[in-house]
Amino acid sequence: MGFAVLKRSVSIAGHRTSISLEEPFWEGLREIAERETISVQALIGRIDAERGEQNLSSAIRVFVLNDLRQRLGMPPSDSAVSV
């Protein structure tokens, strides 16, 4: 079972960058943004500001995973980016 990696351009803190994520992670990110009534770009900006040295694509994947874990009543992973 494979998912295509989709590359999208976003603007974060005034600069353009490309982010490569599998479609299910883009979908999860859109769902979280909608639930929080913010744009996907604003949500990515929040994740970016909190990620430290972690790769942005990886930080987004962990963020989406931890959101799902939280909604399922499971504890987040220790390496979580909490926004």
N, C-alpha and C positions, 0 to 999 in steps of 0.2 A: 504494500500500500504506500504509494508515494504521492507527495503533493508538490506541485510546481512552486518554485521560489519566485515571488513577484517583487520586483524592485520598484519603489516609489520614491519620488522626490518630495521633500518637505522642507519648510523653513523653520529653523530653531534658533532662537536668540539672534535673529537678524541674518543668519547665514543659511544657504541652501545645502542640503545633504541628501544622500540617497540611503534608503533603508531597504534591505532585502529580508523578507519574511515569507514563510509559507502562508498560503491563503487562509487556513484556519486561524492563524494568529492575527492576520489582518481583520478577519471577521470578529474575533474576540475583542480586539482593540476597539473596533467600531461599536460593538455592543456595550462595552464599558463606558466609552465616551457618551453614547446616547443615554445610558442610565444616569450618568453624572451631569447630563445636559451641558457638555462642553464639546468642542471640536476634537477630532482625532489629533490634529496638529497640536492643540493645547495640551492634550493628554501626553503626547510624545514629549513635549517640552517639559512637563513635570517629571516624567520618567528620566529624561536626560539630566535634569538638574540634580537628581538624587542618586544617580548610578555610580558615582565615583569613577574608578578605573575600568569598570566593566564595559565591554563592547555594547553599543547601543542596541543592536539587534538582539543580542543575548539578554540584555536587561528588559527589553520589551517582552520577550518570550517568558522570562521568569515572572514578570509582572502579571501577564495574562494567566499563567498557570496558578500563581498565588491567589488571584482573584477567584478563579474557579474553586480552588481548595477552600478558600474562606466561605464561599457560598455553599459548599458541601459540608461545612462544619469541621474541616480538617485544619490542622495548624499549617501556617506557611512554612516554606523551606527556610533554613537558616541564612542562606545567601540572598534573601529577598530584598528587592527594591521596594520599599514601602512608600507609597505616595499618598 
